[in-house]
Amino acid sequence: MTPEPGMVLWVALGSRLPPGHEQSGERPALVVGVPGKLGVPRFPMLLVAPITSFAEQSWALRSPGLYPVMQAGSASLPRASVVLLDQL
């Protein structure tokens, strides 16, 4: 399988020390860019944005362009989720 923008993949995100608000662990993520398709990047990479469950968080509703909501069932997600574009 070749990742393409718009695909949802399961990824393993590392932990950050000190911990903050970043997502970590195994979770779905939206592929937002494949730099190797645009040119020759300095090192292999894939740009992804983590996805988390959506429970009507007001911060996501205030900025739908930055936190798009995915309905349950889309991309095989078991529940409504939000893409965290601020955590590329």
LINQUIQUI-V507123 format. One record per pair of residues at least 24 apart in sequence whose C-alpha atoms are under 6 Angstrom apart, sorted by the first residue. I is the first residue (numbers start at 1). J is the second residue. Records with the same first field share a line. If there is no record, write none. Layout:
BEGIN
I->J, J
END
This chain:
BEGIN
5->31, 32, 33
6->31
7->31
48->88
49->84, 85, 87, 88
50->84
51->82, 83, 84
52->81, 82
53->81
54->80, 81, 82
END
